[in-house]
Amino acid sequence: MFKHIVNFLAAPGTKGAIEDQAPTQHVFPDSSISDKKNIAIVNDDSKESKPAGNVAGYVMRTKSSKLDRGLDALVKVSGSEPVFLIIVAGLLAWAIAGIWYGQSDNWAALISDIQAIISYLFDSLLMRQQLNGYERQVRVSASLRSRILSQRRMMRQVLASGRYKRAYPQDVENSPSSKFGPDLPTENWTGKVSNYFAAFLGHFGTICIYWVGIFIWLGFGHYCHWSDRWQLYINSATSALMVLIFAFLANIRERHDAYVQKCLNSIFEVDSEVELRLRVLTGDAEENPTVVIPAPRINVIQRAIFYYADVVGTLVGIALLIVVMAVWVGIGPAMSWDANWWLLIGTYAGLVGLIDGFVIRNVQQRLHQYEEIALESAKLEDIALSDEICLPAPEKTLINYNSVNLLLSNKMGIICAHEITVIIGIVVVLGLITGASAMRWNLTGQLLCNIPPSIIESFFMMILITGHNLSEAGWRADLHNMYMWRLRLLSYVDQLEYAEDSAGNDTPKALKLQ
């Protein structure tokens, strides 16, 4: 029993091996592929009783735990358009209320509390969103490799038989498949607008403008006598900005996931068609192999960061917040519901949220690196098949990473994602707590624990959008390249279906095999 408890507590933070297997395409007597004559070459052994139909598109793996499925559903809702619009409407209502209550400390403290609580909630949801995205993309890489291995095996059988001539690359290029579209699905206008807004928020210039605004505010500190009101001004502004960024980031990630799902479905459908046609030509009924992506190597500090991320991603932090909020409401009468009381819950959530901001950026960067390594192995399998059949891949879509914006944004993101940066963030939080304790947690002391976290976390949320933009651009280019290659491979297989006999007539290759 003790051993089980220890294993349960030690489980978070591990990034183990991930495996997947592409659904095998079976050939049935009533197959619906275009050239049914070729089914005559299939061995009798392959006509065993099979499920009624093949899984051609991409299918997400369903989690066994009801709790996991429920949490994933909550993450999906948090990034939905209604939630985003509700948050934007709430921010507008707060801003309009400022016309009458703008001079009230409670009005300024209200947005700080709302921001801290919403940010705290979204920290957990964004963390889980990132972890889910990592698992999905690594599984996709494993599934792609699983099918490529089968395609290479069957392509060798076809070419080694001596009954088929290699298709000329120019013929393949001039004979696109009529069954599938020439490109991946396109986004609707709201998705395109969101992408433009994300590019603006995550632009290096926008981040510089943000810090210019912070320094201008600091410049007015002496003029305002460094008052609590002067501190509340920036606290309100950064709090409102952070709420907007959190809601927007969750929304664009859900949009991105939905779009990627469509693209993956298109890629897997073409890939499945290639596999099915090769099975028709060869009679091969061997299952697609299971491919294992090995666990990444991580150091002790990174393991601790992943541990914290996994705990937050299971929403344990939200349960703690509920307990703290109950205590906070309970001490309200004793503190006369004053501005200091209003800031108290924001102080707690803000300090924890600051650590979460550092961790989320670190996790985003590290998981993206692991995803790229896994996807690179699938790309290499594509290249190996391309070289083996002497079929060049289509011209690839490339991202210009040499632009000043991308170079600076990427460098800044790497620095912010470093393990040392996370440790610095924890030290900053401890320093703020020490300072506020020295001030006996009065209004100024609490503002000390609200304003720096709000400023820093807003910056980190903009960095998260930058990281999202960079990874999404690369991922979309990869999806496009994988789709175009598979269309070309399908056309190549189509060219193998018929051969010209000595009389100049097109003869089904199935007859030549009999």
N, C-alpha and C positions, 0 to 999 in steps of 0.2 A: 504493500500500500504506500509506504513512504517513498519507494522508488518511483511509483507512478506519479506521485505528487511532484517529486523533483523533476521528472521528465516533462511534466506538464508546464511547470514554471520555467524550465530551460528552453522549451520549444520556440517561443518567439525569438525573432532575430536570425534564425537559420534560413539560409537561401539554398535549399537542397536542389538535387537534380530534378529536372522536369522532362517528362516523356510524353510522346503522343504518336498516334498512328493514323495515317490518312485512311478514310473509309475505302475499302477495296471495291472496285467496280466489277461486278459479275456479269457474265454474258448469258442471257436467257434465250430460249428459242423464239420468244416474242420480243426481242430487243427492239427498241425504237430508234436505233441509229440509222443514218440515211442509207447505208449499203447493207441490206439484210442478206445479200447473196453470200457475203463473206462468212456468215455464221456456219456455213457448211464445213469450214476447216476446224471448228472447235472440237476438241477431244470429247468423247462421251463422259470422261471423268469430271469435266467441268460443268456438266449439266445436272449436277446434283440439286436437291431441293434447297433453294436459297430464299432469303426474304423477298417479299414482293416489291422489288424496286431497289435502285441504288441511291445512296446519298451523294449528290453531286456538288452541292454548294458547301459553304463553310458553316459549321454548326458549333455554337458555343457549348463548352462542357458545362453541364448542370451540376451545381454543388450539392452534395448530399445533405448537408446540415440545413435545417429550416432556418436557424438563426442567421447563417451566412447568407441565405437567399433573401431573408428579410432585410438584413443590413444593406445588401446590394440594391434592393428595391428602394430603400431610403436614400442611398447615394444617387440613384437615377432620378428620384423625385427632386432632390436638392438642386440638380442641374437643369431642371425642366424650365420651360419658358414661363409658365404661370408663377413659379417661385421667384424667378428673376424679376418679373414685372411687379409682383407684390412688394419686393424689397425696394425697387426703384420708386414705386408709388409711396412707400413709407418714408423714404428719404426726402421726397418732394414735400410730403405733409409736414415733416419735421422742419424743413427749411421755411415753409410758409408760416408755420407756427412761430418761427423766430421773429416775424414782423411785430408780434405782440409781446413775446416772452424772451426776446433776444438778450435782454439785460439780466435775466435771472440765471443764477448759478446752477439751479436745478435743471434748467433747460439745456445748458451746456453739458452738465454731467449726464443727462439722459442719453445723449447720443454716444457718449463714451461708454456707458453701460451696455447699450444696445450693440454697439460695435464690438465690444469685448466678448459678449456672450455669443453673438452671431459668428464672430471670427473663431471663437473657441469651438463652436459646433462644426463650422466648415473645415477647421483644421483636421478634425477626425474624419470627416467625409472625404476631403481631398486626399488625405493620406491613404484611405482605403481605395479610393479611385485610382491612385497611382499604383498601388500594389496589385490591384486587379488587372490594370493595363499591362503591367510587366508580365504577369503570368500568362495573359492571353497572347501577347506578342511572341513570347518564347515558345509557347505551344504551337503557334502558327509556323514558326521556323522549323520546329520538329516535324510537323505534319507535311510541310512542303518537301523537306528532305526525304521523308518516308515515301512519298509518291515519286520523287525524282529517281530514287534508287530502283524502284520497280520499272520505271520508264527506261532507264539505262539498260537494265537487264533484258527487257523485251526488245529494245532497239538493237541490241547486239544479236539477239536471235534472228531478227528480221534481216539484218545486213549480212550476217554470217551464213545464212541459208543459201546465198548465191542466186536466189530467185527474184531478187529485187534490185533495181538500179537506184543509185543515189539520186535524189532530186537535185536539180540545179538551183543554186540560191536565187538566181534571177527569176526562175519560174515560181519559186515559193513567194518571193516578194510581190509578184504580180498576180498572185492568186489568194487574196485574203479570204478568210472564212466568212460565209454568208450567214452562218448560224449565230454568230456573236457580233456585238457592236465593235466598231473600230477603236473605241477608247472606253475608259472607265466611266461610271456614272458621274454626272455633274451635280453640284450643289444648287439649292434654290437661292433666291435673292437674299433671304434673311441670313443664310449661312455665309454668303459672300460679304454681306455688310459686317457681320460679326468678325470675319477674318480681317477685314480692313481696320476695324476698331482695335482688334487684338494687335495688329501690326503697329498701330499708333501708340497704344499703351506700352508695348514692350520695346519700342524703339529706343536706342541709346540716347537720342536727342531729347525724348520725352522724359527720360529718367534724369537727365542733366537739368531740364527745366524744373523738375520736382525739387532737386536740391538747391537750385537758385532761389526758389520760393522759400525753402527752409532758412537759407542764409539771410534773405530779406527780413523774415520774421525775427531772426536773432538780432538783426540790425536795429529793430525797433524796441528791443528789450530795455535799453537805457532810457529811451524816451518814455516808455510806459512804466518805468520804475520797477521792472521785473515783477510786476504784480501778478496775483492769481488770475485776474481777468485776462491779462496778456497771455498767460499760459493756457487758459481755457480756449482762447481763440484758435491756436494751432491744434489743440487737442480735438476741438470740434471738427476742424477742417480735415485733419488726417483720419479721424474716426469715420467721417462720412465717406471719404475716399476709399478707405479700406473695406467698408461694407460693400460698396459698389464693385470693387475689384474682386473680392471673394465671390460674390454672386455671379459676376461675369465669368470668372475663371472656371467655376463649376459648370456654367452653362456652355462655354465653348468646348470644354472637354467632353461633355456629353454629346455635343454636336459632332465633334471630331470622331468619337467612338462610333456614333451611328453611321457616319459617312464611311469610315474605315470598314465597318461591317458590310456595307454594300459593296465596297471595292473587293474585299476578301471573297465575298460570295461570287463575284464575277470571275475572279482569278481561279478559284477552286472549281468553278463550273467548266472553264476551259481546260484546266488541268485534268479534271475527271474525264472529259471527252477524249483527250489525248490517250489517257490510260485505257479507256474502254476500247478505242479503235485498235490500239496495240494488242490488247487481249483478243480481239476478234481476229487479228492477223496471225497471232502466234498460238492461240489456244492456251496461253499461260493462265493458270488459275491460282497461282501462289499469292497468298495474302501480302499486302503491303507490310513491310517490316516496321517494328516499333523503334523509333529513334529517341535516344536519351541525350538531352542537353546537360552536360555535367554542371555541378554546382560551382558558382564563381568562388574564387579565393578572396577572403576578406580578412582584414586585420582585427585586432581586439577592439579598437575604438569604433571601427565601422560596425562591428557586430553589436556593440552596445547601442549605437544609434539605430540600427535596424530593430533591435529589441524594443526600444522605446516606440519606434514607428509602428511596429506590429501591435503593441498594446494600445496605442492611440487609435490605430485602424480598426480595432475590435470595439471601439467606442467605450472603453472602460473609463476614459477621461470624462466622457459626458455623464456617466453615473456619478463620478466624484463631483462634477459641477452641480448636479442636482442636490447632492448632500450639502455642499457649501451654500447654495442658494437658500436652502431651507434654514440654515443657521443665520444667514444674512437677513432674511425676512424676520426671523425671531428676535434679532437684536435691534430692529428698526425703532420700536417705541423707546427703548433706552437711549437711542441717539437722536430722538426727536425728528426722525426722518429728514435730517438736514443734508446739505450738499456733501458733507464728509461721508455720511452713510451711503448716499447715492454712488459715490465714487468707489466705495469699498469693494463691491462685487466686480467692478470694472478693473480694479487694481489686481485682484486675484487672477481673473481671466486674462487680463492683459499681459501679466508676467509669464503665465504659462503659455499664452499664445506667442509670446516673443521666442521662447525656446522652440515651440512648434514651427515657427517660421524658418528658423535656421535648419531644423531637422528636415522639413518638407523639401527645401531646396537641395539639401545634401542627398536625400533619397531620390529625388527626381533625376539628378545628375548621375548618380551611381547606377540606378536601374536602367537608365537610358544607355549607359555604356554596356551593361550586360545584354540588353536587347540587341544592340548593334553587333556584338560578338556572335550571338546566336544567329542573327539574320545573315551575317557574313558567310557562315558555313553553308547556308542554303544557296547564296549567290555563287559560291564556289562550285557547288554541285551543278548549278545551271551552266556555268562556264565549262565544266568537265564534259557535260553532255553536248554542248555546242561544239567543242573541239573534236569530240569523238565522231560526230556525224558530219563534220566540216560545214556546219551551218552557222554563219555569223549572226550574232544577236543584232536586233535593230538598234539604231542610234539611241543612246541613252539620254534621258533627261537628267541634267546635272544642276546642282545648286551652287551659285557663285558665293563661296565662302570667303572670297578675297575682298569683298566690299568692306569699307571702313566700319559701317554699322554692325555687320555680322562679326567682324574680327573683334571689335571692342566689346560687343555684347557677349560673345562667347568667352572672351578672356575674363570679363567681369563675373560671368556666371560660374566659371571654374573656381575663381577665388572664393566666391560666396558659398560654394558647395563643399569646400575643403573641410575635412574633419576638425582641423585646428580652428576654423571659423565657428564651428558649432561649439567647441569648448570655450572660445571667446564669448559667445552669446550667453553661455551659462554663467561665466564670470561676471558679465555685465548685469545679469539678473541678480546675482548675489550682492553685487555692489549697490544696486538700487534698493534692495531690501535693507541693507545695512544703513543707507542714508535715510530712508523713510523711518526706520526704527529710531535713529538718532533724533528725528524730529517728532517722535512719539505719534507717528501716523496722523498728523494733522492734515489740513487741506493741502498745504504746500508739499508735505511729504508724500501724500497720495498722488498729487499731480506729477511729482518726480517719478513715481512708478507707473504713471499712465502715459505721459508725453513721450519720453524716449522710446518705450516699446512701440507706441503707436507710429512714431516716425520711422523707426527701423523696420517694423513689420510691414508697413505700407511699401517701403522700398523693396523688401524681399518679395512681396506679392507681385510687384512689377517685374522683378527678376524672374519669378516663376512664369509669368506670361512670356517673357523673353525666351526662357528655356523651352516652354511649350511651343512657341513659334518656330524655333530652330529645329526641334525634334520632329515637329509635324511636317515641316517643309521637306526634311530628309526622308521621312517615312512615306509621304505622298509620292515623291520622286521614285522611291524604291517600288512602291505599288504599281506605278505606271510602267516602269521598266519590266517588272515581272509579268505584267499582263501582256505587254507587247511581245515579249519573248515567247510566251505560251501560245499566243495567236500564230506566231511564225512557226512554232513547232507543230501546231495542229495542221497548218497548211502543208508542212513538210510531210507529215503522216498521210494527209489526203493524197499527195502526189504518189505515194507508194501503193495506193489501192488498185490502180490499173496499170497494165503494161501493154506495150504494143507487140503483137506477134509478128512472124515473118511476112504475113500477108498485109500487114499495115493496119490490122483491125485491133480495136481496144478489147482486150480480153480480161475478165475478172481474174485477179491473181489467185483467188481461191481455187480456180480450175487448174492453175499451173502447179498447185501444191498437191493435187490429188494423184 
